[in-house]
Structures are given as structure tokens and as C-alpha cells.
């Protein structure tokens, strides 16, 4: 898991490894993104996600085997809980078409990230995550979720 402030020096290093990211975040492109996964480049898709945050017990932990999620918060704020997949018991079989597994809640406390406008979060397959948890009050969240195939992020 990687969390980045857009003004941090490490963001430039990530942009150098992911040259498609800056053009994909252009204002015109963001305004046209929709709820369906749209190809951005070979092995990379993106979709616009919008929802209202809720109590933590309403969300489910999920992970992906073959894709990393790069989430970019455009509006609102939420808490995202992250915990290692090897510490969880799956509640569903892996869905190969969606590259998705859901899990029962963890016994140990997860790492909780305050995800706010302008922040970027990278979640790898070993990072089970539960999004959409409210941080005190409900918030309307709008974010881009990039799905990046492991063949791209495993490169040195």
C-alpha cells in the first residue's frame, strides 16, 4: 500500500514509473470518465466511482489477484481500512472475471487511512481494503479508480 500527497516529492517518482497517470488525470478527461471500466493504456482501465459514505459495518473488505488499484480522490472524504489478505478469511470465492475476492472482517485492527480530496492511494493484491466509511459525518465521494495489471507494476 502506498499513500501519496500530490505535493510530496515521492509523487514525482511514481509519475516517472507511471507516465500514463498525469495525462489520465487531465481535467477534460476526468469530466468524461464514467462508471464503467474504460481502457487508458495497455493493461490499465479506469472508472469514476461516486457514493455517499456510511458506517463501517456496512462495507466489505475486498482484494484483487491480478490488479493494483490506484485510487485518486477528487471530492469528499472517507476512511479506508486496509489489512493484509493473508490475515483474513474469504467470504466469497475469487471471481476471475471481476478479479475480486470479498472477506470476512478482520479480527485485528486494520490500518485506517483518511482519504481526502487530492490524495492518491495504491492498493496491491495483498492489501484487502474496505472503502466508503464515513469520517464522523456522511460525505459524497467522487474518485477515479485505476485498475493496473500486475504485468505493469511488477516491472523494475
Phi and psi in degrees as a GROMACS rama.xvg file:
@    title "Ramachandran Plot"
@    xaxis  label "Phi"
@    yaxis  label "Psi"
@TYPE xy
-131.512  131.101  UNK-2
-116.396  138.89  UNK-3
-134.648  138.483  UNK-4
-88.178  134.415  UNK-5
-60.9296  -17.811  UNK-6
-96.7537  -1.44534  UNK-7
-77.2532  148.14  UNK-8
-58.4728  -31.234  UNK-9
-65.9792  -20.8238  UNK-10
-65.2238  -36.6872  UNK-11
-64.1359  -38.1227  UNK-12
-64.7702  -41.4822  UNK-13
-64.9139  -43.172  UNK-14
-60.8299  -34.0462  UNK-15
-67.305  -35.394  UNK-16
-78.1745  -26.1155  UNK-17
-122.982  71.5888  UNK-18
-62.8212  -18.2939  UNK-19
-76.4609  -17.7516  UNK-20
-66.7708  -48.123  UNK-21
-59.3603  -48.7116  UNK-22
-63.0237  -33.5717  UNK-23
-68.4942  -21.179  UNK-24
-95.201  12.0159  UNK-25
-63.7402  148.255  UNK-26
-58.1866  -44.4846  UNK-27
-62.1192  -42.3308  UNK-28
-65.5171  -43.4065  UNK-29
-59.6192  -41.7109  UNK-30
-64.9639  -22.9113  UNK-31
-98.6251  -4.40746  UNK-32
-68.7555  142.987  UNK-33
-121.203  -175.194  UNK-34
-77.2081  -12.6785  UNK-35
-93.9749  148.991  UNK-36
-65.6936  122.624  UNK-37
-115.684  132.964  UNK-38
-64.1554  137.833  UNK-39
-109.573  -42.1278  UNK-40
-158.843  174.511  UNK-41
-57.3274  121.99  UNK-42
80.9644  7.95455  UNK-43
-132.786  128.715  UNK-44
-128.777  162.724  UNK-45
-144.736  150.879  UNK-46
-144.109  153.841  UNK-47
-90.9058  130.603  UNK-48
-118.535  132.273  UNK-49
-133.013  134.662  UNK-50
-165.581  168.532  UNK-51
-101.656  136.146  UNK-52
-65.9714  162.692  UNK-53
-146.312  -179.94  UNK-54
-64.6039  149.264  UNK-55
-61.7157  -30.8959  UNK-56
-71.6076  -6.69025  UNK-57
-86.6733  -21.9377  UNK-58
-89.6633  163.902  UNK-59
-124.415  145.969  UNK-60
-77.1372  141.045  UNK-61
-142.192  160.2  UNK-62
-150.976  172.221  UNK-63
-130.718  140.624  UNK-64
-82.1388  -39.8722  UNK-65
-114.353  5.02191  UNK-66
-136.823  143.998  UNK-67
-95.713  145.468  UNK-68
-96.4783  130.099  UNK-69
-113.266  111.318  UNK-70
-105.378  135.108  UNK-71
-125.462  116.355  UNK-72
-81.9122  120.154  UNK-73
-96.4402  -35.449  UNK-74
-149.136  149.575  UNK-75
84.7029  -170.108  UNK-76
-151.837  150.357  UNK-77
-152.884  165.613  UNK-78
-102.926  135.487  UNK-79
-119.344  121.324  UNK-80
-92.4582  134.31  UNK-81
-130.44  136.186  UNK-82
-149.713  151.628  UNK-83
-63.1659  137.922  UNK-84
-62.3597  -32.1585  UNK-85
-72.2162  -4.2554  UNK-86
-100.011  2.53508  UNK-87
-117.191  157.742  UNK-88
-103.711  125.205  UNK-89
-62.368  142.197  UNK-90
-102.944  -10.8248  UNK-91
-138.555  160.882  UNK-92
-72.9915  156.491  UNK-93
-64.8578  129.692  UNK-94
-94.6031  104.548  UNK-95
-63.6501  -37.9273  UNK-96
-64.9265  -41.5559  UNK-97
-91.7427  -8.46226  UNK-98
50.6173  60.7779  UNK-99
-146.883  134.133  UNK-100
-129.882  137.257  UNK-101
-103.547  154.261  UNK-102
-130.581  156.238  UNK-103
-71.1331  153.95  UNK-104
-58.3571  149.7  UNK-105
-72.7308  155.232  UNK-106
-80.8508  -43.4661  UNK-107
-80.8876  157.178  UNK-108
-67.7591  133.699  UNK-109
-79.0442  169.875  UNK-110
-81.7173  128.991  UNK-111
-109.467  127.922  UNK-112
-111.543  131.905  UNK-113
-85.1146  110.416  UNK-114
-105.592  111.492  UNK-115
-126.333  169.763  UNK-116
-49.4853  130.801  UNK-117
92.162  -8.96096  UNK-118
-90.0686  155.582  UNK-119
-126.003  138.168  UNK-120
-132.125  129.77  UNK-121
-108.079  124.151  UNK-122
-118.631  118.407  UNK-123
-89.2408  169.891  UNK-124
-56.1824  -29.1873  UNK-125
-79.282  -1.60359  UNK-126
-102.847  94.3192  UNK-127
-71.2852  137.719  UNK-128
-138.054  146.321  UNK-129
-125.2  116.161  UNK-130
-101.954  178.507  UNK-131
73.7304  18.3079  UNK-132
-84.8879  133.353  UNK-133
-73.0249  150.094  UNK-134
-109.566  75.9997  UNK-135
89.7446  -60.111  UNK-136
-126.337  157.727  UNK-137
-65.474  147.73  UNK-138
-141.004  144.403  UNK-139
-85.4875  120.461  UNK-140
-106.996  138.434  UNK-141
-134.156  122.004  UNK-142
-146.334  157.22  UNK-143
-95.0124  136.439  UNK-144
-121.168  112.038  UNK-145
-92.226  135.901  UNK-146
-106.931  114.314  UNK-147
-114.214  118.518  UNK-148
-64.5365  143.912  UNK-149
-58.2827  -26.5137  UNK-150
-63.7677  -21.2639  UNK-151
-89.1945  -44.073  UNK-152
-85.3798  -7.58408  UNK-153
-85.2528  -5.36489  UNK-154
-71.5078  145.505  UNK-155
